C-alpha cells in the first residue's frame, strides 16, 4: 500500500509515492477524518487499509477502535527512515533517472 509524499518530501527526495509503514506520520485528505494527522498504528494488508492514531470511533459498548482509512486518501508528512527505506528512495529518485537518460542520449 503506497501513499503519496507531501510536497516538502517530494521536493527533498524527488519521489512521488512510497509504501506506507507503521510509525510514518500521515495526513488524511479525504473522508470523515479529513484534515486529521497522526502516526500510522497498523497497516491492515488484508483489507488494504491503514489505521491512524487519532482516527477512532466509539463502539456501542464504549470501546474505542481505529477506523480503517485507504492509503490513497492520505499523504505522508514524515517518514520513518531506515536503511531499506533509504535504498527505496535512492532507487526511485526521479532526478537520478532523468540524469541517467540524458547521459545515455549524449553518449549515443
TIPA-770480 format. One line per field, with one value per residue: residue in three letters; x, y, z of N, C-alpha, C in turn. Coordinates in nm, 3 decimals, decimal comma, m for minus. Layout:
% TIPA-770480
type <- [ALA / ...] .
nc1 <- [X / ...] .
nc2 <- [Y / ...] .
nc3 <- [Z / ...] .
cac1 <- [X / ...] .
cac2 <- [Y / ...] .
cac3 <- [Z / ...] .
cc1 <- [X / ...] .
cc2 <- [Y / ...] .
cc3 <- [Z / ...] .
***
This chain:
% TIPA-770480
type <- [UNK / UNK / UNK / UNK / UNK / UNK / UNK / UNK / UNK / UNK / UNK / UNK / UNK / UNK / UNK / UNK / UNK / UNK / UNK / UNK / UNK / UNK / UNK / UNK / UNK / UNK / UNK / UNK / UNK / UNK / UNK / UNK / UNK / UNK / UNK / UNK / UNK / UNK / UNK / UNK / UNK / UNK / UNK / UNK / UNK / UNK / UNK / UNK / UNK / UNK / UNK / UNK / UNK / UNK / UNK / UNK / UNK / UNK / UNK / UNK / UNK / UNK / UNK / UNK / UNK / UNK / UNK / UNK / UNK / UNK / UNK / UNK / UNK / UNK / UNK / UNK / UNK / UNK / UNK / UNK / UNK / UNK / UNK / UNK / UNK / UNK / UNK / UNK / UNK / UNK / UNK / UNK / UNK / UNK / UNK / UNK / UNK / UNK / UNK / UNK / UNK / UNK / UNK / UNK / UNK / UNK / UNK / UNK] .
nc1 <- [0,085 / 0,076 / 0,148 / 0,112 / 0,379 / 0,419 / 0,430 / 0,666 / 0,832 / 0,839 / 0,982 / 1,226 / 1,310 / 1,247 / 1,061 / 0,749 / 0,560 / 0,550 / 0,569 / 0,361 / 0,437 / 0,430 / 0,464 / 0,514 / 0,419 / 0,108 / m0,130 / m0,474 / m0,661 / m0,912 / m1,256 / m1,437 / m1,255 / m1,104 / m0,827 / m0,718 / m0,423 / m0,168 / 0,021 / 0,088 / m0,063 / m0,120 / m0,089 / m0,320 / m0,315 / m0,480 / m0,734 / m0,658 / m0,614 / m0,510 / m0,445 / m0,479 / m0,345 / m0,515 / m0,764 / m1,040 / m1,329 / m1,616 / m1,746 / m2,063 / m2,051 / m1,879 / m1,613 / m1,314 / m1,216 / m0,987 / m1,040 / m1,040 / m0,853 / m0,821 / m0,512 / m0,461 / m0,602 / m0,456 / m0,166 / 0,183 / 0,354 / 0,576 / 0,855 / 0,958 / 1,276 / 1,500 / 1,754 / 1,664 / 1,453 / 1,585 / 1,728 / 1,516 / 1,422 / 1,647 / 1,657 / 1,417 / 1,444 / 1,366 / 1,522 / 1,776 / 1,715 / 1,635 / 1,877 / 2,036 / 1,912 / 1,941 / 2,217 / 2,266 / 2,159 / 2,339 / 2,573 / 2,503] .
nc2 <- [m0,118 / 0,202 / 0,545 / 0,883 / 1,125 / 1,423 / 1,767 / 1,891 / 1,672 / 1,550 / 1,739 / 1,721 / 1,449 / 1,372 / 1,180 / 1,041 / 0,868 / 0,622 / 0,304 / 0,279 / 0,264 / 0,139 / 0,382 / 0,594 / 0,934 / 1,061 / 1,253 / 1,285 / 1,315 / 1,282 / 1,196 / 1,122 / 1,186 / 1,393 / 1,611 / 1,535 / 1,448 / 1,209 / 0,931 / 0,625 / 0,343 / 0,080 / m0,135 / m0,276 / m0,525 / m0,718 / m0,602 / m0,384 / m0,128 / 0,144 / 0,214 / 0,501 / 0,708 / 0,913 / 0,873 / 0,755 / 0,576 / 0,533 / 0,232 / 0,062 / m0,053 / 0,112 / 0,084 / 0,198 / 0,214 / 0,191 / 0,344 / 0,216 / 0,347 / 0,418 / 0,393 / 0,557 / 0,784 / 0,939 / 1,139 / 1,123 / 1,281 / 1,271 / 1,065 / 0,748 / 0,684 / 0,433 / 0,190 / 0,030 / 0,185 / 0,414 / 0,307 / 0,246 / 0,506 / 0,611 / 0,445 / 0,506 / 0,771 / 1,047 / 1,246 / 1,134 / 0,933 / 1,085 / 1,218 / 1,001 / 0,906 / 1,128 / 1,140 / 0,903 / 0,966 / 1,157 / 1,010 / 0,836] .
nc3 <- [0,000 / m0,101 / m0,035 / m0,139 / m0,121 / 0,080 / m0,038 / 0,047 / 0,114 / m0,135 / m0,286 / m0,157 / m0,179 / m0,438 / m0,514 / m0,587 / m0,455 / m0,189 / m0,025 / 0,260 / 0,609 / 0,948 / 1,206 / 1,034 / 0,972 / 0,882 / 0,688 / 0,662 / 0,368 / 0,251 / 0,317 / 0,628 / 0,826 / 0,734 / 0,719 / 0,962 / 1,142 / 1,214 / 1,357 / 1,184 / 1,302 / 1,242 / 0,960 / 0,772 / 0,577 / 0,463 / 0,438 / 0,299 / 0,415 / 0,632 / 0,975 / 1,161 / 1,416 / 1,549 / 1,442 / 1,529 / 1,655 / 1,869 / 1,995 / 2,051 / 2,302 / 2,433 / 2,383 / 2,224 / 1,888 / 1,609 / 1,296 / 0,971 / 0,703 / 0,362 / 0,193 / m0,026 / 0,026 / 0,193 / 0,281 / 0,313 / 0,570 / 0,729 / 0,725 / 0,851 / 0,867 / 0,758 / 0,677 / 0,455 / 0,362 / 0,280 / 0,065 / m0,109 / m0,168 / m0,298 / m0,521 / m0,652 / m0,714 / m0,905 / m1,021 / m1,052 / m1,234 / m1,453 / m1,511 / m1,580 / m1,814 / m1,982 / m1,994 / m2,130 / m2,377 / m2,465 / m2,497 / m2,704] .
cac1 <- [0,000 / 0,161 / 0,090 / 0,193 / 0,454 / 0,379 / 0,506 / 0,801 / 0,909 / 0,859 / 1,090 / 1,350 / 1,351 / 1,214 / 0,984 / 0,607 / 0,492 / 0,632 / 0,484 / 0,344 / 0,475 / 0,399 / 0,548 / 0,509 / 0,315 / 0,026 / m0,243 / m0,589 / m0,708 / m1,049 / m1,341 / m1,488 / m1,143 / m1,026 / m0,751 / m0,655 / m0,286 / m0,126 / 0,110 / 0,026 / m0,059 / m0,125 / m0,119 / m0,403 / m0,296 / m0,592 / m0,841 / m0,596 / m0,635 / m0,417 / m0,508 / m0,407 / m0,352 / m0,626 / m0,886 / m1,106 / m1,472 / m1,659 / m1,844 / m2,182 / m2,016 / m1,788 / m1,475 / m1,265 / m1,144 / m0,932 / m1,114 / m0,952 / m0,851 / m0,748 / m0,382 / m0,464 / m0,668 / m0,363 / m0,038 / 0,286 / 0,415 / 0,706 / 0,896 / 1,046 / 1,388 / 1,594 / 1,842 / 1,589 / 1,373 / 1,680 / 1,755 / 1,398 / 1,420 / 1,756 / 1,622 / 1,304 / 1,473 / 1,336 / 1,631 / 1,882 / 1,666 / 1,641 / 2,017 / 2,088 / 1,860 / 2,002 / 2,356 / 2,263 / 2,135 / 2,461 / 2,669 / 2,458] .
cac2 <- [0,000 / 0,319 / 0,677 / 0,991 / 1,207 / 1,563 / 1,849 / 1,913 / 1,548 / 1,528 / 1,826 / 1,675 / 1,315 / 1,355 / 1,056 / 1,076 / 0,787 / 0,518 / 0,220 / 0,332 / 0,172 / 0,180 / 0,490 / 0,710 / 1,030 / 1,087 / 1,346 / 1,233 / 1,416 / 1,256 / 1,120 / 1,181 / 1,230 / 1,487 / 1,710 / 1,477 / 1,399 / 1,117 / 0,823 / 0,500 / 0,245 / m0,055 / m0,150 / m0,395 / m0,559 / m0,799 / m0,511 / m0,278 / m0,001 / 0,175 / 0,270 / 0,621 / 0,730 / 0,994 / 0,845 / 0,650 / 0,593 / 0,456 / 0,127 / 0,069 / m0,092 / 0,211 / 0,056 / 0,283 / 0,139 / 0,268 / 0,331 / 0,191 / 0,452 / 0,375 / 0,461 / 0,658 / 0,903 / 1,001 / 1,185 / 1,105 / 1,408 / 1,245 / 0,927 / 0,680 / 0,645 / 0,327 / 0,156 / m0,016 / 0,299 / 0,499 / 0,240 / 0,264 / 0,644 / 0,627 / 0,372 / 0,570 / 0,913 / 1,089 / 1,329 / 1,044 / 0,865 / 1,184 / 1,240 / 0,881 / 0,900 / 1,236 / 1,100 / 0,798 / 1,033 / 1,226 / 0,908 / 0,782] .
cac3 <- [0,000 / m0,115 / m0,013 / m0,196 / m0,026 / 0,084 / m0,132 / 0,101 / 0,099 / m0,279 / m0,330 / m0,096 / m0,222 / m0,580 / m0,526 / m0,574 / m0,353 / m0,127 / 0,061 / 0,395 / 0,716 / 1,085 / 1,257 / 0,945 / 1,005 / 0,764 / 0,698 / 0,586 / 0,273 / 0,209 / 0,408 / 0,752 / 0,909 / 0,652 / 0,795 / 1,081 / 1,128 / 1,319 / 1,318 / 1,140 / 1,410 / 1,186 / 0,816 / 0,762 / 0,436 / 0,416 / 0,399 / 0,223 / 0,484 / 0,739 / 1,094 / 1,201 / 1,560 / 1,601 / 1,366 / 1,605 / 1,686 / 1,986 / 1,970 / 2,136 / 2,440 / 2,490 / 2,341 / 2,116 / 1,785 / 1,498 / 1,172 / 0,858 / 0,600 / 0,243 / 0,185 / m0,130 / 0,079 / 0,288 / 0,230 / 0,415 / 0,607 / 0,791 / 0,703 / 0,945 / 0,780 / 0,795 / 0,566 / 0,339 / 0,315 / 0,208 / m0,062 / m0,194 / m0,214 / m0,394 / m0,643 / m0,719 / m0,731 / m1,042 / m1,072 / m1,097 / m1,354 / m1,560 / m1,545 / m1,646 / m1,950 / m2,060 / m2,017 / m2,232 / m2,505 / m2,503 / m2,542 / m2,834] .
cc1 <- [0,089 / 0,080 / 0,174 / 0,265 / 0,401 / 0,468 / 0,649 / 0,888 / 0,935 / 0,975 / 1,225 / 1,400 / 1,327 / 1,147 / 0,838 / 0,537 / 0,586 / 0,540 / 0,481 / 0,378 / 0,427 / 0,504 / 0,561 / 0,400 / 0,241 / m0,079 / m0,353 / m0,643 / m0,855 / m1,125 / m1,380 / m1,377 / m1,051 / m0,958 / m0,682 / m0,515 / m0,254 / m0,032 / 0,029 / 0,046 / m0,049 / m0,152 / m0,191 / m0,406 / m0,412 / m0,707 / m0,790 / m0,625 / m0,522 / m0,496 / m0,420 / m0,442 / m0,479 / m0,758 / m0,957 / m1,256 / m1,506 / m1,762 / m1,960 / m2,150 / m1,915 / m1,643 / m1,438 / m1,185 / m1,092 / m1,014 / m1,015 / m0,966 / m0,769 / m0,621 / m0,381 / m0,530 / m0,582 / m0,242 / 0,064 / 0,352 / 0,551 / 0,737 / 0,977 / 1,160 / 1,467 / 1,670 / 1,765 / 1,506 / 1,461 / 1,712 / 1,639 / 1,395 / 1,529 / 1,721 / 1,513 / 1,328 / 1,458 / 1,449 / 1,744 / 1,841 / 1,673 / 1,784 / 2,074 / 2,040 / 1,920 / 2,149 / 2,363 / 2,240 / 2,260 / 2,563 / 2,632 / 2,479] .
cc2 <- [0,123 / 0,446 / 0,779 / 1,067 / 1,351 / 1,643 / 1,871 / 1,790 / 1,518 / 1,613 / 1,780 / 1,546 / 1,288 / 1,220 / 1,091 / 0,999 / 0,677 / 0,432 / 0,274 / 0,223 / 0,226 / 0,282 / 0,607 / 0,805 / 1,067 / 1,193 / 1,292 / 1,345 / 1,400 / 1,182 / 1,195 / 1,238 / 1,325 / 1,592 / 1,656 / 1,429 / 1,305 / 1,011 / 0,701 / 0,397 / 0,105 / m0,045 / m0,282 / m0,437 / m0,642 / m0,711 / m0,392 / m0,140 / 0,020 / 0,233 / 0,383 / 0,652 / 0,802 / 0,973 / 0,726 / 0,678 / 0,503 / 0,353 / 0,142 / 0,035 / 0,003 / 0,192 / 0,147 / 0,199 / 0,234 / 0,240 / 0,312 / 0,299 / 0,400 / 0,459 / 0,571 / 0,788 / 0,978 / 1,053 / 1,174 / 1,240 / 1,390 / 1,096 / 0,874 / 0,621 / 0,530 / 0,290 / 0,116 / 0,097 / 0,393 / 0,440 / 0,256 / 0,405 / 0,668 / 0,560 / 0,445 / 0,718 / 0,955 / 1,173 / 1,241 / 0,972 / 0,960 / 1,211 / 1,122 / 0,874 / 1,009 / 1,205 / 0,993 / 0,860 / 1,103 / 1,127 / 0,855 / 0,879] .
cc3 <- [0,000 / m0,092 / m0,087 / m0,086 / m0,030 / m0,010 / m0,084 / 0,083 / m0,048 / m0,330 / m0,275 / m0,158 / m0,371 / m0,607 / m0,501 / m0,463 / m0,304 / m0,041 / 0,204 / 0,497 / 0,849 / 1,128 / 1,159 / 0,995 / 0,877 / 0,795 / 0,608 / 0,498 / 0,235 / 0,318 / 0,533 / 0,840 / 0,835 / 0,740 / 0,918 / 1,048 / 1,242 / 1,265 / 1,274 / 1,250 / 1,355 / 1,036 / 0,800 / 0,615 / 0,380 / 0,366 / 0,319 / 0,282 / 0,585 / 0,855 / 1,146 / 1,346 / 1,608 / 1,526 / 1,430 / 1,615 / 1,804 / 1,944 / 2,069 / 2,282 / 2,504 / 2,449 / 2,223 / 2,018 / 1,678 / 1,373 / 1,059 / 0,751 / 0,482 / 0,229 / 0,079 / m0,085 / 0,180 / 0,213 / 0,343 / 0,442 / 0,672 / 0,776 / 0,819 / 0,861 / 0,843 / 0,668 / 0,440 / 0,279 / 0,233 / 0,071 / m0,159 / m0,251 / m0,318 / m0,527 / m0,722 / m0,750 / m0,877 / m1,102 / m1,125 / m1,225 / m1,473 / m1,605 / m1,620 / m1,790 / m2,037 / m2,088 / m2,125 / m2,370 / m2,556 / m2,560 / m2,678 / m2,940] .
***
